[in-house]
Structure formats: structure tokens, C-alpha cells
Amino acid sequence: MSTHSSSSRGYLIALASAVFLSTTAILIRHLTQTYQIPAMVLAFWRDVFVVLTLLPVFKLVQPALLRVNRSHLPYLVFYGLLLALFNSLWTLSVALNGAAVATVLVYSSAGFTVLLGWWLLKESLGWVKLLAVVLCLAGCALVAGAFNSGEWNASLAGILTGIAAGLSYAFYSLMGRNASQRGINPWTTLLYIFAFAAVFLLLINLLPFNFLPGKALQPADLFWLKDAWAGWGILFLLAALPTIAGFGLLLVSLTLLPSSVANLIVTTEPVFTAVTAYVLLGERLNAAQIGGGLLILGGVIFLRVYEGWAEKRAAVDLVELAE
């Protein structure tokens, strides 16, 4: 497969990942508002249902995906811990900052990923990527409504937590790219990191850290939904569709794209969330949100057009060199 077609496929897969991930916030909001389920209890069951969905599918369709080299297990355990840490920091950031500011802070991961990818994975760094980061972050702020002065009443602890969530998300993307370089199938990676993340989130919910918002205060809280079967069904849907498809496709895109590029593309998620909320929930988009969406899409399109031009230029240079 040529570099150009591989990149194009990677862009489309990353965009599809953002579309699936964009439905996550709507389902989580429904669960938390309708059933008041604690956020970390929700995150634990979400991870459990991801594993319970993938296990039988892999067993029936492709058992080889269940097997992993023993030498990769410590890496996957750490990756699962990082996923659990990201889930916890994101939850805590929402509790301290509110959804709008937390959304903008978590997408600081785009900038972190560009810089860390250049430093740790030797990915390219230039003015085009930096401009795309600025456009995407500004667009996320507009879509989330974080330019409203009332949104920024967060404490220093809240801001630092939000930035830490963005940094952990950046490392999540970098490790996804590194896992592909280690030769681990992205779907195998998905199964194992969610399994290990579920274990870590279970410990977080059971240990006596009651100062953490959104965790189980007692073991019985793990079964918060009790006999609310509709709630369990929505929670299973959350895991089986947007989580598996969203995170799975993101890992697949990381086999085709640098982590910095894939992370930038996924910043389109708030745009798709806003559009979905408008279509399904009747939430109206204001001019600032529409403008923010255009900024994000513009940043991603500009990056792709420039990369396409650079790939063609490199191919022409290679032909001229061979002549």
C-alpha cells in the first residue's frame, strides 16, 4: 500500500473513531442524569462490558486475537493503568471544572501529543502541525462554550487536574502508536488494556479513597443500577458500540498515522457530539459553536492537504533522483 493511500485510510479511520466517540458523552449524560450513577462506577462497568463483548466475538471469529506474547503483558498492564488513570482524571476534571472547561483541557492532549511524539517517537514537527493544533484547540473551546467568562471559575487544582487528563490522553495515544510498532494487534491491545483498566477501576472504587468524587462509597454502590434493566442496557450499549468502535478504530488508525496526527483528527469529536445533540436532543448550535466546528475541521483538512502535497512532492523527488 502506498504512503498516500495508507495516510488517507488512516485519516478516514480516525474520523470514524471520532464519530463513534462523539456519542459517548450523550449516553453518559443520560445515565448520570437519569440514574445518578457515580462516574467511576459507570467507568468500571463500561470497561467490564467492553471485555465481555470482545471475548466471545474474538473466540468465535478470530481466536488468535486472544493470544498475546508474555513479554508484552507488563506493557499492556501499564497501558491499562494509564487508561484507568485517564478515566479517573477526566472524571475528576469534570467534577472540578465543569464539562465545558474539562473538554477544552483534555484536548490539550493534541499539543502534548505533537511535542511528545516528536521527542519520544521521532515524529515530524513543523509549523503546519503547530498551526493545526492551535486551530483545533481554539475550535474545541468555541464548541464547548469555554470562552464564556462564567465557565472559568475553576480552582488551580481543577485546572492542573484537567491538564493532567490531557497529558494522560496524550500518553494513551503515544502508547497506542508504540503498541503497533511492537507488533501487537490493535484489537488485542483494546481487549487487554480495558481488562486491566477494569481491575484498576475496581480497586479505585473499593479502596477507602472517599475524597475522590464519583467513586463507590461502599461495595454495594458497584451495583448502583440494581434492577434498572433499561439503565444496564444503555450501559452495555455504551460499551459495545461507541467505546469498542471508537477506541478500537483509534488504535487501528495509530497503525497507519503518527500519534500526533491521529490525536489531532480525533479533536473533531466535540463537533460530532454537538451535531448529534442537535439532531437527537434538539440542542441548538450557536454561531460560536458552528465557527468552532469549522476551525477544527479546517485545521484537520489543512493538515491533510499539506501532507498530501508533501507526499506527492517526495514521490516526484524520488523519481527525479532515480533518473
Secondary structure, 3 states (H helix, E strand, C coil): CCHHHHHHHHHHHHHHHHHHHHCHHHHHHHHHHHHCCCHHHHHHHHHHHHHHHHHHHHHHHCHHHHCCCHHHHHHHHHHHHHHHHHHHHHHHHHHHHCHHHHHHHHCCHHHHHHHHHHHHCCCCCCHHHHHHHHHHHHHHHHHHCCCCHHHCCCCHHHHHHHHHHHHHHHHHHHHHHHHHHCCCCHHHHHHHHHHHHHHHHHHHHHCCCCCCCCCCCCHHHHHCCCCCHHHHHHHHHHHHHHHHHHHHHHHHHCCCCCHHHHHHHHCCHHHHHHHHHHHHHCCCCCHHHHHHHHHHHHHHHHHHHHHHHHHHHHHHHHHHHHC
